[in-house]
């Protein structure tokens, strides 16, 4: 019997924060709402089961642990590149 994996989504935010934080997290229906909101806002989505598993145990607004900085930095850099931005661009709009 195949067990269907529950969908999990975690949103991370860096922009105006000193370090990346978890800005949204959910499972099942809530995960789908997070994904739909990201699509609607034009936010790139990165699929990585291992990373989302680690990030999903963090609390909302909790800083990303230093042990995950490298992989999160790669995801964020790719996201900025896709949007034609570089880190710090959002801070200049204050």
N, CA and C atoms as a LAMMPS dump frame, in Angstrom:
ITEM: TIMESTEP
0
ITEM: NUMBER OF ATOMS
282
ITEM: BOX BOUNDS ff ff ff
-5.0000000000000000e+02 5.0000000000000000e+02
-5.0000000000000000e+02 5.0000000000000000e+02
-5.0000000000000000e+02 5.0000000000000000e+02
ITEM: ATOMS id mol type element x y z
1 1 1 N 0.838 -1.174 0
2 1 2 C 0 0 0
3 1 3 C 0.891 1.248 0
4 2 1 N 0.637 2.156 -0.945
5 2 2 C 1.398 3.399 -1.037
6 2 3 C 0.758 4.465 -0.173
7 3 1 N 1.555 5.03 0.691
8 3 2 C 1.07 6.121 1.53
9 3 3 C 1.376 7.439 0.824
10 4 1 N 0.37 8.284 0.672
11 4 2 C 0.537 9.584 0.036
12 4 3 C 1.19 10.532 1.042
13 5 1 N 2.268 11.176 0.6
14 5 2 C 2.951 12.13 1.479
15 5 3 C 2.111 13.385 1.638
16 6 1 N 2.054 13.866 2.861
17 6 2 C 1.36 15.119 3.132
18 6 3 C 2.197 16.267 2.569
19 7 1 N 1.533 17.173 1.897
20 7 2 C 2.229 18.325 1.328
21 7 3 C 2.647 19.272 2.448
22 8 1 N 3.876 19.75 2.36
23 8 2 C 4.419 20.695 3.339
24 8 3 C 4.985 21.884 2.567
25 9 1 N 4.745 23.085 3.064
26 9 2 C 5.315 24.282 2.45
27 9 3 C 5.865 25.184 3.538
28 10 1 N 7.007 25.766 3.251
29 10 2 C 7.633 26.729 4.165
30 10 3 C 8.083 27.922 3.329
31 11 1 N 7.71 29.104 3.765
32 11 2 C 8.157 30.327 3.102
33 11 3 C 9.258 30.944 3.954
34 12 1 N 10.305 31.382 3.275
35 12 2 C 11.38 32.073 3.985
36 12 3 C 11.459 33.502 3.466
37 13 1 N 11.875 34.374 4.348
38 13 2 C 11.967 35.789 4.01
39 13 3 C 13.309 36.309 4.497
40 14 1 N 13.924 37.127 3.684
41 14 2 C 15.203 37.697 4.082
42 14 3 C 15.095 39.214 4.065
43 15 1 N 14.918 39.77 2.905
44 15 2 C 14.711 41.196 2.688
45 15 3 C 15.093 42.153 3.78
46 16 1 N 14.163 42.469 4.647
47 16 2 C 14.377 43.502 5.655
48 16 3 C 14.895 42.952 6.978
49 17 1 N 15.157 41.658 7.036
50 17 2 C 15.644 41.019 8.258
51 17 3 C 17.161 40.864 8.214
52 18 1 N 17.784 40.793 9.384
53 18 2 C 19.228 40.571 9.441
54 18 3 C 19.598 39.183 8.945
55 19 1 N 18.762 38.208 9.255
56 19 2 C 18.97 36.838 8.801
57 19 3 C 17.655 36.317 8.23
58 20 1 N 17.718 35.301 7.361
59 20 2 C 16.468 34.74 6.834
60 20 3 C 15.617 34.17 7.969
61 21 1 N 14.302 34.323 7.827
62 21 2 C 13.367 33.808 8.817
63 21 3 C 12.296 32.966 8.126
64 22 1 N 11.599 32.169 8.919
65 22 2 C 10.435 31.44 8.427
66 22 3 C 9.252 32.403 8.506
67 23 1 N 8.66 32.72 7.35
68 23 2 C 7.55 33.674 7.338
69 23 3 C 6.193 32.994 7.203
70 24 1 N 6.173 31.737 6.791
71 24 2 C 4.931 30.961 6.717
72 24 3 C 5.302 29.488 6.697
73 25 1 N 4.435 28.672 7.263
74 25 2 C 4.685 27.242 7.293
75 25 3 C 3.36 26.521 7.466
76 26 1 N 3.196 25.433 6.737
77 26 2 C 1.955 24.698 6.889
78 26 3 C 1.993 23.349 6.209
79 27 1 N 0.995 22.538 6.522
80 27 2 C 0.847 21.194 5.958
81 27 3 C -0.529 21.08 5.315
82 28 1 N -0.637 20.173 4.36
83 28 2 C -1.918 19.885 3.739
84 28 3 C -2.531 21.089 3.049
85 29 1 N -3.762 21.422 3.446
86 29 2 C -4.502 22.514 2.827
87 29 3 C -3.798 23.862 3.018
88 30 1 N -3.244 24.082 4.202
89 30 2 C -2.525 25.332 4.46
90 30 3 C -1.284 25.427 3.574
91 31 1 N -0.592 24.315 3.374
92 31 2 C 0.573 24.303 2.49
93 31 3 C 0.17 24.726 1.083
94 32 1 N -0.96 24.222 0.604
95 32 2 C -1.42 24.582 -0.735
96 32 3 C -1.753 26.069 -0.818
97 33 1 N -2.315 26.627 0.25
98 33 2 C -2.615 28.061 0.265
99 33 3 C -1.334 28.892 0.213
100 34 1 N -0.298 28.44 0.899
101 34 2 C 0.992 29.138 0.867
102 34 3 C 1.563 29.096 -0.545
103 35 1 N 1.506 27.941 -1.178
104 35 2 C 2.021 27.78 -2.546
105 35 3 C 1.217 28.638 -3.514
106 36 1 N -0.104 28.622 -3.387
107 36 2 C -0.959 29.429 -4.266
108 36 3 C -0.661 30.918 -4.116
109 37 1 N -0.467 31.362 -2.87
110 37 2 C -0.153 32.772 -2.617
111 37 3 C 1.19 33.152 -3.235
112 38 1 N 2.161 32.252 -3.15
113 38 2 C 3.475 32.511 -3.755
114 38 3 C 3.344 32.627 -5.274
115 39 1 N 2.608 31.704 -5.879
116 39 2 C 2.387 31.771 -7.333
117 39 3 C 1.744 33.101 -7.715
118 40 1 N 0.697 33.483 -6.986
119 40 2 C -0.04 34.711 -7.279
120 40 3 C 0.854 35.944 -7.156
121 41 1 N 1.765 35.921 -6.19
122 41 2 C 2.665 37.062 -5.957
123 41 3 C 3.917 37.017 -6.832
124 42 1 N 4.052 35.965 -7.641
125 42 2 C 5.232 35.855 -8.501
126 42 3 C 6.493 35.462 -7.759
127 43 1 N 6.332 34.83 -6.624
128 43 2 C 7.479 34.405 -5.819
129 43 3 C 7.919 33.023 -6.292
130 44 1 N 9.187 32.862 -6.634
131 44 2 C 9.676 31.557 -7.088
132 44 3 C 9.531 30.491 -5.999
133 45 1 N 9.274 29.271 -6.429
134 45 2 C 9.128 28.145 -5.508
135 45 3 C 10.239 27.152 -5.777
136 46 1 N 10.907 26.739 -4.724
137 46 2 C 11.996 25.768 -4.807
138 46 3 C 11.528 24.504 -4.1
139 47 1 N 11.573 23.385 -4.791
140 47 2 C 11.132 22.124 -4.195
141 47 3 C 12.34 21.339 -3.703
142 48 1 N 12.375 21.105 -2.395
143 48 2 C 13.458 20.352 -1.773
144 48 3 C 12.89 19.717 -0.502
145 49 1 N 12.542 18.436 -0.579
146 49 2 C 11.901 17.749 0.546
147 49 3 C 12.749 17.776 1.816
148 50 1 N 14.055 17.597 1.662
149 50 2 C 14.927 17.595 2.844
150 50 3 C 14.945 18.961 3.512
151 51 1 N 15.102 20.012 2.704
152 51 2 C 15.158 21.365 3.263
153 51 3 C 13.831 21.748 3.907
154 52 1 N 12.721 21.484 3.229
155 52 2 C 11.421 21.841 3.803
156 52 3 C 11.169 21.046 5.085
157 53 1 N 11.653 19.822 5.148
158 53 2 C 11.516 19.036 6.369
159 53 3 C 12.233 19.675 7.54
160 54 1 N 13.431 20.188 7.285
161 54 2 C 14.192 20.86 8.342
162 54 3 C 13.57 22.203 8.723
163 55 1 N 13.164 22.969 7.71
164 55 2 C 12.597 24.285 7.976
165 55 3 C 11.223 24.209 8.637
166 56 1 N 10.498 23.127 8.385
167 56 2 C 9.135 23.018 8.918
168 56 3 C 9.102 22.822 10.435
169 57 1 N 10.227 22.48 11.03
170 57 2 C 10.236 22.325 12.495
171 57 3 C 10.499 23.649 13.21
172 58 1 N 10.818 24.69 12.438
173 58 2 C 11.056 26.007 13.028
174 58 3 C 9.733 26.731 13.26
175 59 1 N 9.726 27.651 14.197
176 59 2 C 8.547 28.461 14.494
177 59 3 C 8.473 29.636 13.517
178 60 1 N 7.279 30.217 13.364
179 60 2 C 7.135 31.425 12.55
180 60 3 C 8.012 32.534 13.107
181 61 1 N 8.618 33.289 12.234
182 61 2 C 9.527 34.395 12.556
183 61 3 C 10.833 33.945 13.198
184 62 1 N 11.062 32.634 13.262
185 62 2 C 12.32 32.128 13.814
186 62 3 C 13.414 32.239 12.752
187 63 1 N 14.592 32.652 13.181
188 63 2 C 15.727 32.766 12.272
189 63 3 C 16.174 31.382 11.8
190 64 1 N 16.628 31.33 10.567
191 64 2 C 17.16 30.097 10.003
192 64 3 C 18.458 29.768 10.746
193 65 1 N 18.655 28.524 11.189
194 65 2 C 19.892 28.165 11.894
195 65 3 C 21.127 28.318 10.99
196 66 1 N 22.226 28.673 11.595
197 66 2 C 23.472 28.879 10.845
198 66 3 C 23.857 27.658 10.022
199 67 1 N 23.494 26.467 10.492
200 67 2 C 23.834 25.233 9.774
201 67 3 C 23.144 25.16 8.413
202 68 1 N 22.081 25.92 8.223
203 68 2 C 21.35 25.902 6.946
204 68 3 C 21.628 27.132 6.078
205 69 1 N 22.506 28.029 6.543
206 69 2 C 22.775 29.263 5.803
207 69 3 C 23.201 28.998 4.356
208 70 1 N 24.099 28.056 4.146
209 70 2 C 24.63 27.82 2.799
210 70 3 C 23.517 27.444 1.825
211 71 1 N 22.707 26.456 2.188
212 71 2 C 21.655 26.005 1.268
213 71 3 C 20.568 27.066 1.113
214 72 1 N 20.216 27.761 2.19
215 72 2 C 19.211 28.819 2.106
216 72 3 C 19.748 29.976 1.271
217 73 1 N 21.023 30.3 1.407
218 73 2 C 21.628 31.362 0.601
219 73 3 C 21.557 31.023 -0.889
220 74 1 N 21.778 29.762 -1.238
221 74 2 C 21.688 29.349 -2.63
222 74 3 C 20.261 29.505 -3.156
223 75 1 N 19.285 29.121 -2.356
224 75 2 C 17.878 29.255 -2.755
225 75 3 C 17.516 30.734 -2.921
226 76 1 N 17.921 31.554 -1.953
227 76 2 C 17.62 32.98 -2.031
228 76 3 C 18.32 33.643 -3.215
229 77 1 N 19.568 33.286 -3.456
230 77 2 C 20.302 33.867 -4.592
231 77 3 C 19.61 33.525 -5.905
232 78 1 N 19.171 32.295 -6.047
233 78 2 C 18.471 31.883 -7.262
234 78 3 C 17.147 32.645 -7.4
235 79 1 N 16.45 32.835 -6.285
236 79 2 C 15.194 33.576 -6.295
237 79 3 C 15.415 35.024 -6.738
238 80 1 N 16.434 35.661 -6.185
239 80 2 C 16.762 37.031 -6.595
240 80 3 C 17.091 37.073 -8.085
241 81 1 N 17.9 36.142 -8.542
242 81 2 C 18.31 36.103 -9.952
243 81 3 C 17.089 35.965 -10.86
244 82 1 N 16.164 35.083 -10.493
245 82 2 C 14.958 34.883 -11.304
246 82 3 C 14.136 36.166 -11.419
247 83 1 N 14.16 36.972 -10.384
248 83 2 C 13.382 38.212 -10.369
249 83 3 C 14.189 39.421 -10.844
250 84 1 N 15.43 39.194 -11.302
251 84 2 C 16.26 40.289 -11.792
252 84 3 C 16.711 41.232 -10.688
253 85 1 N 16.854 40.706 -9.49
254 85 2 C 17.245 41.516 -8.335
255 85 3 C 18.568 41.016 -7.77
256 86 1 N 19.075 41.782 -6.831
257 86 2 C 20.214 41.332 -6.039
258 86 3 C 19.887 41.615 -4.58
259 87 1 N 20.475 40.853 -3.661
260 87 2 C 20.196 41.1 -2.247
261 87 3 C 20.445 42.559 -1.883
262 88 1 N 19.541 43.14 -1.147
263 88 2 C 19.629 44.539 -0.757
264 88 3 C 18.727 45.442 -1.564
265 89 1 N 18.278 44.987 -2.753
266 89 2 C 17.394 45.818 -3.574
267 89 3 C 16.121 46.201 -2.83
268 90 1 N 15.555 45.272 -2.078
269 90 2 C 14.31 45.557 -1.374
270 90 3 C 14.522 46.554 -0.246
271 91 1 N 15.73 46.645 0.291
272 91 2 C 16.017 47.597 1.358
273 91 3 C 16.108 49.028 0.819
274 92 1 N 16.454 49.166 -0.454
275 92 2 C 16.585 50.5 -1.05
276 92 3 C 15.223 51.11 -1.364
277 93 1 N 14.145 50.331 -1.231
278 93 2 C 12.793 50.824 -1.51
279 93 3 C 12.109 51.378 -0.262
280 94 1 N 12.822 51.434 0.856
281 94 2 C 12.221 51.931 2.109
282 94 3 C 11.928 53.408 2.019
